[in-house]
Amino acid sequence: MMAFRHVAIIGLGLIGSSVARATRRALPEVRITGHDADAGVRETAARIGLADAICETAGEAVRGADLVMLCVPVGAMAAAAGGIADDLAADVVITDVGGSKESVLAALRGVLPDAVIVPGHPVAGTEYSGPEAGFATLFRGRWCILTPEEASDPAPVARLRAFWEALGANVEIMTPRHHDLVLAVTSHVPHLIAYSIVGTASDLEEVTQSEVIKFSAGGFRDFTRIAASDPTMWRDVFLNNREAVLEILQRLTEDVTMLQRAIRWGDGDTLFDLFTRTRAIRRSIIAQGQDDAAADFGRSHGETGNAASDSMLTR
Amino acid sequence: MMAFRHVAIIGLGLIGSSVARATRRALPEVRITGHDADAGVRETAARIGLADAICETAGEAVRGADLVMLCVPVGAMAAAAGGIADDLAADVVITDVGGSKESVLAALRGVLPDAVIVPGHPVAGTEYSGPEAGFATLFRGRWCILTPEEASDPAPVARLRAFWEALGANVEIMTPRHHDLVLAVTSHVPHLIAYSIVGTASDLEEVTQSEVIKFSAGGFRDFTRIAASDPTMWRDVFLNNREAVLEILQRLTEDVTMLQRAIRWGDGDTLFDLFTRTRAIRRSIIAQGQDDAAADFGRSHGETGNAASDSMLTR
């Protein structure tokens, strides 16, 4: 199977810059060109040597590329595709890394009706943004979901799968619709709730913001990590995966209401049963390598905290 | 000020065993006795040498102690106090580590009307339970809240403050009522939502549990850590801090409903404004040493993941 010779990355934030770094490390023979709409980001990317060339225009960046990866917020996909339409090589495969897939596929198809498009979504990230936040191992052991159209030629899908696997990811293929529902559960609604709870806490009159920060080790701080993620990216995800997010949110609201009722009526058994069931999920996530077993996320507790946490790894 | 000579720890789980370890390290001259209602826990505690003596009965453990710390779930406080009432020394200070304070104070007062009681709550923990999960540095840099009664003698409060400070904690004093509201925001409601969202995700028909686990790196896994916390302890917290939890939950529900509406109506500005505001809270938590700045909680991303994360520490 033909590998890609030249990858063009449009959008050089956390994900785009991680793709660049991972590609350089895993596939050093591949030419990497990049572009970002923000001049400051281009400057930083050039300074840190993120790609073989950081181009002033997206069109310039994609010229001659056989893989174009759009790493922009999902609300900017159509514009990004429009900016490269005239400069694409005949044999190019277009992909993206957007967090919603039905809307992105529709947006890209609208602008590039005849292109070979294989939408993708690497399920990985951190709470930091920008070209300096990326790192080569971000995708290692994580899953990348590809959502080709039903009538899609299998060859470009296979090439893109091989590319992501070279970067260390596991690849799964599903329909855009199923992707959007799965991600609503595993990512979008958790982010929305995290944003919401951090907002609620900072709006209280009786509890000061300083108290919320001081006593955040009681659990709150775990929510603040994902509530610090890139605002533009996440606004776009919610606006573009509306249906699935609203469906999952509705279910969650019902379940929270049930717990609220259990608390009000002193129904300890309902609480205990749920709290017992949820431990098993955590164990499976650790067993499958999707999280670390270190207690408290391996946070340092003074100078010997990590040593103490290390002893948890075996349980 | 007189330090404590002999600390009796009733309940040898994560917190009790961490108090034992921290005391032995910071105050090696203090005698430590311990008891747990569970024979298996007593056996483990004796085997790992958690205290100078692990006693068969709580009464035996508290005999001669000048500090008794009740480290049992808040629903078991009254029974624990009842089990030691006849064996307490005249000069003893009674404290606890429970996550709700109004109900615990009432429970302890009911059983020990004339004792010197200074309720406490170290805001620290991990998702692991049991005597082997504890470690000496758990409280270092974390806050411990003391909630003495208004008419309380200041001397025992000062001694208990000094004790917690010796264990590495910062101490804050507030009313039981205010504690319960602050913790409802910073700990109880976050835990309830985490439990709930993990439950909701595992109940879906269209998304399999295996998919939820696979793609948990999208954000979901951050919730599973605290949703793996001790079920008995947390059931009791919710049943005993009912009012404050229901109040905060009501506010959160309103705020989530507003976001739900913003998504339904495509109101990107409301989403963007909230998502921007919440980043500042995360920064403050890191600045005040209540969380680590390492990207993605410093999780390992392959062999160089931690090195990459380390570079985040300076931003």
Contacts between the chains, C-beta under 8 A, distances in Angstrom:
chain1	res1	chain2	res2	distance
A	75	B	268	7.9
A	99	B	218	7.9
A	123	B	215	4.9
A	123	B	217	5.3
A	123	B	218	4.8
A	124	B	217	5.7
A	125	B	217	7.9
A	125	B	218	7.6
A	125	B	296	7.7
A	126	B	295	3.8
A	126	B	296	4.2
A	126	B	312	7.7
A	127	B	282	7.1
A	127	B	295	6.7
A	127	B	296	7.1
A	128	B	295	5.1
A	128	B	312	6.1
A	128	B	315	7.2
A	133	B	295	6.9
A	133	B	312	7.2
A	135	B	301	6.9
A	135	B	304	7.7
A	135	B	305	7.3
A	135	B	308	3.5
A	135	B	309	7.8
A	135	B	311	8.0
A	136	B	304	7.0
A	136	B	308	7.3
A	137	B	301	4.1
A	137	B	302	3.8
A	137	B	303	7.3
A	137	B	304	5.4
A	137	B	305	4.9
A	137	B	308	6.4
A	138	B	301	5.8
A	140	B	301	5.5
A	140	B	302	3.6
A	140	B	305	7.3
A	141	B	301	7.5
A	141	B	302	6.7
A	142	B	217	5.3
A	143	B	214	5.5
A	143	B	215	5.8
A	143	B	217	7.3
A	145	B	215	7.5
A	168	B	302	6.3
A	172	B	214	7.3
A	178	B	206	7.7
A	181	B	206	5.9
A	181	B	207	5.9
A	182	B	207	5.2
A	182	B	211	5.2
A	182	B	212	7.8
A	182	B	215	5.8
A	183	B	215	6.9
A	183	B	218	6.0
A	185	B	200	7.7
A	185	B	201	5.0
A	185	B	204	6.4
A	185	B	207	5.4
A	185	B	212	6.2
A	185	B	220	7.2
A	186	B	201	7.1
A	186	B	211	7.5
A	186	B	212	5.7
A	186	B	215	4.4
A	186	B	216	5.6
A	186	B	218	4.8
A	186	B	219	6.9
A	186	B	220	4.3
A	187	B	215	7.2
A	187	B	218	2.9
A	187	B	219	4.5
A	187	B	220	6.5
A	188	B	218	8.0
A	188	B	219	7.9
A	189	B	197	6.9
A	190	B	197	6.2
A	190	B	218	7.6
A	190	B	219	4.1
A	190	B	220	5.1
A	190	B	222	7.1
A	190	B	223	5.7
A	191	B	219	5.2
A	192	B	256	7.5
A	192	B	259	6.0
A	192	B	263	8.0
A	193	B	193	5.9
A	193	B	197	6.4
A	193	B	256	6.9
A	194	B	219	7.3
A	194	B	222	7.6
A	194	B	278	7.9
A	195	B	259	7.5
A	195	B	274	5.7
A	195	B	275	5.6
A	195	B	278	5.4
A	196	B	252	6.5
A	196	B	255	5.1
A	196	B	256	4.9
A	196	B	259	5.7
A	196	B	274	7.6
A	197	B	189	6.9
A	197	B	190	6.2
A	197	B	193	6.4
A	197	B	252	6.0
A	198	B	278	4.2
A	198	B	281	5.4
A	198	B	282	7.8
A	199	B	255	5.9
A	199	B	274	5.1
A	199	B	277	6.6
A	199	B	278	6.0
A	200	B	185	7.7
A	200	B	248	7.3
A	200	B	251	5.4
A	200	B	252	4.8
A	200	B	255	4.8
A	201	B	185	4.9
A	201	B	186	7.0
A	201	B	281	7.6
A	202	B	277	7.1
A	202	B	278	7.6
A	202	B	281	5.8
A	203	B	251	7.8
A	203	B	255	7.7
A	204	B	185	6.4
A	204	B	248	7.9
A	204	B	251	7.4
A	206	B	178	7.7
A	206	B	181	5.8
A	207	B	181	5.9
A	207	B	182	5.2
A	207	B	185	5.4
A	209	B	281	7.4
A	209	B	284	7.7
A	211	B	182	5.2
A	211	B	186	7.5
A	212	B	182	7.8
A	212	B	185	6.2
A	212	B	186	5.7
A	212	B	281	7.3
A	213	B	281	6.9
A	213	B	284	4.8
A	213	B	285	5.3
A	213	B	288	5.7
A	213	B	290	6.5
A	214	B	143	5.5
A	214	B	172	7.3
A	214	B	288	6.9
A	214	B	290	6.9
A	215	B	123	4.9
A	215	B	143	5.8
A	215	B	145	7.5
A	215	B	182	5.8
A	215	B	183	6.9
A	215	B	186	4.4
A	215	B	187	7.2
A	216	B	186	5.6
A	216	B	285	5.0
A	216	B	290	5.0
A	216	B	291	7.0
A	217	B	123	5.3
A	217	B	124	5.7
A	217	B	125	7.9
A	217	B	142	5.3
A	217	B	143	7.3
A	217	B	290	5.4
A	217	B	291	7.6
A	218	B	99	7.9
A	218	B	123	4.7
A	218	B	125	7.6
A	218	B	183	6.0
A	218	B	186	4.8
A	218	B	187	2.9
A	218	B	188	8.0
A	218	B	190	7.6
A	219	B	186	6.9
A	219	B	187	4.4
A	219	B	188	7.9
A	219	B	190	4.1
A	219	B	191	5.1
A	219	B	194	7.4
A	219	B	226	4.9
A	220	B	185	7.2
A	220	B	186	4.3
A	220	B	187	6.5
A	220	B	190	5.1
A	221	B	285	5.3
A	221	B	290	6.1
A	221	B	291	4.6
A	222	B	190	7.0
A	222	B	194	7.6
A	222	B	222	5.4
A	222	B	223	7.4
A	222	B	225	6.1
A	222	B	226	5.7
A	223	B	190	5.7
A	223	B	222	7.4
A	223	B	223	8.0
A	224	B	278	7.2
A	224	B	281	5.7
A	224	B	282	4.2
A	224	B	285	5.8
A	224	B	291	7.4
A	225	B	222	6.1
A	225	B	282	6.8
A	225	B	291	7.7
A	225	B	296	7.7
A	225	B	297	6.5
A	226	B	219	4.9
A	226	B	222	5.7
A	227	B	275	7.7
A	227	B	278	4.2
A	227	B	279	7.5
A	227	B	281	7.4
A	227	B	282	6.5
A	228	B	278	6.7
A	228	B	279	4.7
A	228	B	282	3.8
A	228	B	283	7.6
A	229	B	275	7.6
A	231	B	271	7.9
A	231	B	272	5.3
A	231	B	275	3.6
A	231	B	276	4.8
A	231	B	279	7.3
A	232	B	272	7.0
A	234	B	271	7.3
A	234	B	275	5.4
A	235	B	268	5.0
A	235	B	271	4.5
A	235	B	272	4.6
A	235	B	275	6.3
A	236	B	268	7.8
A	238	B	263	5.0
A	238	B	271	5.8
A	239	B	263	7.0
A	239	B	266	5.8
A	239	B	268	5.6
A	239	B	271	7.5
A	242	B	263	5.6
A	242	B	264	6.9
A	242	B	266	7.7
A	245	B	263	6.0
A	246	B	260	6.5
A	246	B	263	6.3
A	246	B	264	6.2
A	248	B	200	7.3
A	248	B	204	7.9
A	249	B	256	7.2
A	249	B	260	5.6
A	251	B	200	5.4
A	251	B	203	7.8
A	251	B	204	7.4
A	252	B	196	6.5
A	252	B	197	6.0
A	252	B	200	4.8
A	253	B	253	7.3
A	253	B	256	7.1
A	255	B	196	5.1
A	255	B	199	5.9
A	255	B	200	4.8
A	255	B	203	7.7
A	256	B	192	7.5
A	256	B	193	6.9
A	256	B	196	5.0
A	256	B	249	7.3
A	256	B	253	7.1
A	259	B	192	6.0
A	259	B	195	7.5
A	259	B	196	5.7
A	260	B	246	6.5
A	260	B	249	5.6
A	263	B	192	8.0
A	263	B	238	5.0
A	263	B	239	7.0
A	263	B	242	5.6
A	263	B	245	6.0
A	263	B	246	6.3
A	264	B	242	6.9
A	264	B	246	6.2
A	266	B	239	5.8
A	266	B	242	7.6
A	268	B	75	7.9
A	268	B	235	5.0
A	268	B	236	7.8
A	268	B	239	5.6
A	271	B	231	7.9
A	271	B	234	7.3
A	271	B	235	4.5
A	271	B	238	5.8
A	271	B	239	7.5
A	272	B	231	5.3
A	272	B	232	7.0
A	272	B	235	4.6
A	274	B	195	5.7
A	274	B	196	7.6
A	274	B	199	5.1
A	275	B	195	5.6
A	275	B	227	7.7
A	275	B	229	7.6
A	275	B	231	3.6
A	275	B	234	5.4
A	275	B	235	6.4
A	276	B	231	4.8
A	277	B	199	6.6
A	277	B	202	7.0
A	278	B	194	7.9
A	278	B	195	5.4
A	278	B	198	4.2
A	278	B	199	6.0
A	278	B	202	7.6
A	278	B	224	7.2
A	278	B	227	4.2
A	278	B	228	6.7
A	279	B	227	7.5
A	279	B	228	4.7
A	279	B	231	7.3
A	281	B	198	5.4
A	281	B	201	7.6
A	281	B	202	5.8
A	281	B	209	7.4
A	281	B	212	7.2
A	281	B	213	6.9
A	281	B	224	5.7
A	281	B	227	7.4
A	282	B	127	7.1
A	282	B	198	7.8
A	282	B	224	4.2
A	282	B	225	6.8
A	282	B	227	6.5
A	282	B	228	3.8
A	283	B	228	7.6
A	284	B	209	7.7
A	284	B	213	4.8
A	285	B	213	5.3
A	285	B	216	5.1
A	285	B	221	5.3
A	285	B	224	5.8
A	288	B	213	5.7
A	288	B	214	6.9
A	290	B	213	6.5
A	290	B	214	6.9
A	290	B	216	5.0
A	290	B	217	5.4
A	290	B	221	6.1
A	291	B	216	6.9
A	291	B	217	7.6
A	291	B	221	4.5
A	291	B	224	7.3
A	291	B	225	7.7
A	291	B	299	7.0
A	292	B	299	5.3
A	292	B	300	6.3
A	295	B	126	3.9
A	295	B	127	6.7
A	295	B	128	5.1
A	295	B	133	6.9
A	296	B	125	7.7
A	296	B	126	4.2
A	296	B	127	7.1
A	296	B	225	7.7
A	297	B	225	6.5
A	297	B	297	3.8
A	297	B	298	7.2
A	297	B	299	7.2
A	298	B	297	7.1
A	298	B	298	6.1
A	298	B	299	7.7
A	299	B	291	7.0
A	299	B	292	5.3
A	299	B	297	7.2
A	299	B	298	7.7
A	300	B	292	6.3
A	301	B	135	6.9
A	301	B	137	4.1
A	301	B	138	5.7
A	301	B	140	5.5
A	301	B	141	7.6
A	302	B	137	3.8
A	302	B	140	3.6
A	302	B	141	6.7
A	302	B	168	6.4
A	303	B	137	7.3
A	304	B	135	7.6
A	304	B	136	7.0
A	304	B	137	5.4
A	305	B	135	7.3
A	305	B	137	4.9
A	305	B	140	7.4
A	308	B	135	3.5
A	308	B	136	7.4
A	308	B	137	6.4
A	309	B	135	7.8
A	311	B	135	8.0
A	312	B	126	7.7
A	312	B	128	6.0
A	312	B	133	7.2
A	315	B	128	7.1
A	315	B	132	8.0
